[in-house]
Amino acid sequence: MLFNDPRTYINALPRFAIAAEDIITLNDTAAFRETLLAHIAGAKRRILLSALYLQHDEGGAMILEALYAARKRNPELEIAVLVDWHRAQRGLIGKSKADGNAAWYRDEAEKHPGLDVPVYGVPVQTRELFGVLHLKGFIVDDTVIYSGASLNNVYMHVGERYRYDRYHLLTCRALADSMVALLHTLLASPAIHRLDQPNPPATKSIRSEIRNLREQLKTSHYQSHTGQAAAGELGITPLLGVGKRNPLNRLIQKLMAVTQDHLVVCTPYFNLPRPLTSEIRRLLSRGVKVDIIVGDKTANDFFIPPNEPFKVIGALPYLYEANLRRFAQAQQADIDAGRLNLLLWNDPGHSYHLKGLWIDKEMMLITGNNLNPRAFNLDLENGLLIHDPQQALAAQRDQELATIRANTSRISHYLDLETVDHYPEPIRKLLTRMNRVRADRLVSKLL
């Protein structure tokens, strides 16, 4: 579909019909955890989970134990967990060297003889730095539980801290079948191997298979030939994206372009690709109201409190704040006029991982895409566009946004944001060096 007009492009997208009562928005992390576990416990035909990682901690153990219990109850269940190949075979960033989650998957498989719960590693690139599996969606029978969350303590609010995301339950067999079919296509690739079994191949031995998989993914898409919504009906369009100028990227830009009254954007890391920044400025110039909800630097998942040992990765939240400050300075007139609302989310001790778009009152994009250069160029991403021309989901939409905004404060002036001179000394020195050699620009493209 090569339509130049954004509205024509969006209107021509295939969409699965769904009833308003079959879409449920969850507004807190604990509810997401309990709902996912309950669906796994009640599964009758299939459980396919796709996330960046399934972590070796209490939260991850809840999921893996639930899967083994489901297998024991029903040996005929289709079960598959897909995680990023590279991420699963290393330790946490900033921590000591470790074998990663894959060693835990193997240990658990040995502890559960005769109960097969396969965990597959998906290598989107030959190196993690240049692309990971960021494909989201937990499919249980005919329900898709969609969130940008991975599976660990903080994403599931196990313990004191939580990482806030978006959570939607969509009961639609055609959508679930389409998403499962895409996962089956992935699993058929010779580049993908189980991580719960001994002796997975070395990455260097499957480099050609990985490259072939990435080329295949560039032309892959969700099947959409059944259960179509009629014009004017509530519907959902699933989209896939990897690499530059992919369908998901194009859709995000076109959704911004068609906004007439009010655009809301959520992103955890303020590092928008240039085309999106340009689109936002065009909207502001024609009087469209734009809200951008971003995490405070202390709510960033890479933030390290100043009283803890310094690690280079801890500079990222400060880089994002510097980006936000420059943008706010350039758009100060729009902030003053009330056209632009920059909202910082901060619930002390917790972190922020929301992403997505609300376009006027008729469309909403739920996605794991961070709306940054890495998501637009490197990672394998997906998203679900909800078309709601009759505003059947208005109450849910308003409640979700009200819940998100409850922990935000508006930036009234770019001077509200700190400069590098106010940062902890190790951060200040590092950012100063990076600025001198423009290394910050390279980092912005990769992280």
Residue pairs with C-beta under 8 A, 6 or more apart in sequence:
1 9
1 12
1 13
3 9
3 12
6 253
6 254
6 255
6 257
6 258
7 258
9 250
9 251
9 254
10 251
10 254
10 255
10 258
10 363
10 385
11 231
13 237
13 251
13 385
14 224
14 225
14 228
14 237
15 224
15 228
15 229
15 235
15 236
15 237
15 385
15 387
16 172
16 174
16 175
16 178
16 224
16 226
16 227
16 228
16 229
16 235
16 236
16 237
16 238
17 172
17 174
17 227
17 228
17 229
17 230
17 233
17 234
17 235
18 170
18 171
18 172
18 175
18 229
18 234
18 235
18 236
19 234
20 234
20 392
20 393
22 170
22 171
22 172
23 168
23 169
23 170
23 171
23 234
23 386
23 393
23 396
24 168
24 169
24 396
25 167
25 168
25 169
25 393
25 396
25 397
25 399
25 400
26 32
26 35
26 167
26 168
26 169
27 167
27 399
27 400
27 403
28 157
28 403
29 149
29 155
29 156
29 157
29 162
29 163
29 164
29 165
29 167
30 156
30 157
30 162
31 167
32 145
32 147
32 149
32 156
32 157
32 165
32 167
33 59
33 62
33 156
33 157
33 158
35 145
35 167
35 169
36 63
36 138
36 145
36 156
37 62
37 63
37 66
39 138
39 140
39 141
39 143
39 145
40 47
40 63
40 66
40 67
40 70
40 140
41 66
41 69
41 70
42 140
43 70
43 74
43 77
43 140
43 141
44 74
44 77
44 141
45 77
45 78
45 141
46 77
46 78
46 79
46 139
46 140
46 141
46 180
47 67
47 70
47 77
47 78
47 79
47 80
47 139
47 140
48 78
48 79
48 80
48 81
48 82
48 138
48 139
48 179
48 180
48 183
49 63
49 80
49 81
49 82
49 138
49 139
49 151
50 81
50 82
50 83
50 133
50 135
50 136
50 137
50 138
50 183
51 82
51 83
51 136
51 138
51 149
51 150
51 151
52 83
52 84
52 87
52 132
52 133
52 134
52 150
53 83
53 84
53 87
53 88
53 101
53 150
53 151
53 152
54 60
54 63
54 64
54 81
54 83
54 88
54 101
54 105
54 119
54 150
54 151
54 152
55 101
55 150
55 151
55 152
55 153
56 101
56 104
57 152
57 153
57 158
58 153
58 158
58 159
59 151
59 152
59 153
59 154
59 155
59 156
59 158
60 101
60 104
60 151
60 152
60 153
62 156
62 158
63 151
64 105
64 108
64 117
67 79
67 81
67 117
68 108
68 112
68 115
68 117
70 77
70 79
71 77
71 79
71 115
71 116
71 117
72 115
79 116
79 117
79 118
80 118
80 120
80 183
80 187
81 117
81 118
81 119
81 120
82 120
82 122
82 133
82 135
82 183
82 186
82 187
83 101
83 119
83 120
83 121
83 122
83 133
83 195
84 121
84 122
84 123
84 124
84 128
84 132
84 133
84 134
85 121
85 122
85 123
85 124
85 133
85 192
85 193
85 195
85 203
86 123
86 127
86 128
86 132
86 203
87 100
87 101
87 128
87 132
87 133
88 100
88 101
88 102
88 105
88 119
88 121
88 195
89 99
89 100
89 101
89 102
89 121
89 195
89 200
90 98
90 100
90 128
91 97
91 98
91 99
91 100
92 98
93 302
93 313
94 304
94 311
94 313
94 314
101 195
102 119
102 121
102 195
102 196
102 200
105 119
105 195
105 196
106 195
106 196
106 197
106 198
108 117
108 196
109 117
109 196
109 197
117 196
118 194
118 196
119 194
119 195
119 196
120 187
120 192
120 193
120 194
120 195
121 192
121 193
121 194
121 195
121 200
122 133
122 135
122 186
122 191
122 192
122 380
123 191
123 192
123 203
123 206
123 210
123 213
124 131
124 132
124 133
124 210
124 213
124 214
124 217
124 242
124 379
124 380
125 131
125 132
125 210
125 214
125 378
126 203
126 207
126 210
126 211
129 446
130 378
130 446
131 214
131 242
131 378
131 379
131 380
132 378
132 379
132 380
133 379
133 380
134 368
134 369
134 375
134 379
134 380
134 381
135 240
135 368
135 380
135 381
135 382
136 146
136 147
136 148
136 367
136 368
136 382
137 144
137 145
137 146
137 179
137 382
138 144
138 145
138 146
138 147
139 145
139 176
139 179
139 180
139 183
141 176
142 171
142 172
142 173
142 176
143 169
143 170
143 171
143 176
144 169
144 170
144 171
144 172
144 175
144 176
144 179
144 384
145 167
145 168
145 169
146 167
146 168
146 169
146 170
146 366
146 384
147 165
147 166
147 167
147 168
147 368
148 165
148 166
148 353
148 354
148 355
148 367
148 368
149 155
149 156
149 163
149 165
149 167
149 353
153 159
153 161
154 161
154 162
154 163
154 301
154 351
155 162
155 163
155 165
155 353
160 349
161 349
161 350
161 351
162 350
162 351
163 301
163 350
163 351
163 352
163 353
164 345
164 347
164 350
164 351
164 352
164 353
164 354
165 353
165 354
166 266
166 354
166 355
166 356
166 366
166 400
168 366
168 384
170 236
170 384
172 227
172 236
173 227
174 226
174 227
175 227
175 236
175 238
175 384
177 223
177 226
178 222
178 223
178 224
178 238
179 222
179 238
181 222
181 223
182 220
182 222
182 223
182 240
185 220
186 192
186 213
189 209
189 212
189 213
189 216
190 206
190 209
190 212
191 206
191 209
191 210
191 212
191 213
192 213
193 200
193 201
193 206
194 200
203 210
214 242
214 243
217 240
217 242
217 380
218 242
218 243
218 246
220 240
221 239
221 240
221 247
222 238
222 239
222 240
224 237
224 238
228 235
229 235
229 387
232 389
232 390
233 389
233 390
234 386
234 387
234 388
234 389
234 390
234 392
234 393
235 386
235 387
236 384
236 385
236 386
236 387
237 384
237 385
237 387
238 382
238 383
238 384
238 385
239 247
239 248
239 251
239 382
239 383
239 384
239 385
240 246
240 247
240 248
240 380
240 381
240 382
241 247
241 248
241 249
241 369
241 380
241 381
241 382
241 383
242 379
242 380
242 381
243 377
243 378
244 376
244 377
248 367
248 369
248 381
248 382
248 383
249 273
249 376
251 365
251 383
251 385
252 276
252 357
252 365
252 369
252 371
252 383
253 275
253 276
253 279
255 357
255 359
255 363
255 365
255 385
256 263
256 276
256 279
256 280
256 283
256 357
256 359
257 279
257 282
258 359
259 283
259 288
259 359
259 360
260 288
260 360
261 288
261 289
261 360
262 288
262 289
262 290
262 291
262 358
262 360
262 361
263 280
263 283
263 288
263 289
263 290
263 291
263 357
263 358
263 359
263 360
264 290
264 291
264 292
264 293
264 357
264 358
264 401
265 280
265 290
265 291
265 292
265 293
265 356
265 357
265 371
266 292
266 293
266 294
266 354
266 355
266 356
266 357
266 404
267 292
267 293
267 294
267 354
267 355
267 370
267 371
267 372
268 294
268 295
268 300
268 301
268 352
268 353
268 354
268 355
268 370
269 294
269 295
269 300
269 316
269 320
269 370
269 372
270 292
270 294
270 320
270 321
270 323
270 324
270 327
271 319
271 320
271 323
271 370
271 372
271 373
271 444
272 280
272 371
272 372
273 371
273 372
273 373
273 376
276 371
277 327
280 290
280 292
281 331
283 290
284 290
284 331
284 334
284 339
284 340
287 339
288 339
289 338
289 339
289 340
289 341
290 334
290 339
290 340
290 341
291 341
291 343
292 340
292 341
292 342
292 343
293 343
293 345
293 354
293 404
293 405
293 408
294 320
294 324
294 342
294 343
294 344
294 345
294 352
295 344
295 345
295 346
295 351
295 352
295 353
295 354
296 344
296 345
296 346
296 352
297 303
297 317
297 318
297 320
297 321
298 317
298 346
298 348
299 345
299 346
299 347
299 350
299 351
299 352
300 316
300 317
300 320
300 351
300 352
301 351
301 353
302 313
302 314
302 316
302 317
303 314
303 317
303 351
304 310
304 311
304 313
304 314
306 424
310 424
310 426
310 427
312 430
314 427
315 427
315 430
315 431
315 434
316 443
316 447
318 420
318 423
318 427
318 431
319 431
319 440
319 443
319 444
321 417
321 418
322 420
322 431
322 440
323 444
324 342
324 411
324 417
325 414
325 417
325 418
325 419
327 342
328 335
328 342
328 411
328 413
328 414
328 417
329 414
331 340
332 413
332 414
334 340
335 341
335 342
335 411
335 412
335 413
335 414
341 410
342 410
342 411
343 405
343 408
343 409
343 410
343 411
344 408
344 409
344 410
344 411
345 352
345 354
345 404
345 407
345 408
346 352
346 407
346 408
346 409
347 407
354 404
355 367
355 368
355 369
355 370
355 371
356 364
356 365
356 366
356 367
357 363
357 364
357 365
358 364
358 397
358 401
359 365
361 388
361 391
361 394
361 397
362 387
362 388
362 389
362 391
363 385
363 386
363 387
363 388
364 385
364 386
364 388
364 393
364 397
365 383
365 384
365 385
365 386
366 383
366 384
366 386
367 381
367 382
367 383
367 384
368 381
368 382
368 383
369 375
369 376
369 381
369 382
369 383
372 444
373 444
373 445
373 446
374 445
374 446
374 447
375 381
377 445
378 446
386 393
388 394
388 397
411 417
420 427
420 428
420 431
420 432
421 428
423 431
431 440
433 439
434 440
434 443
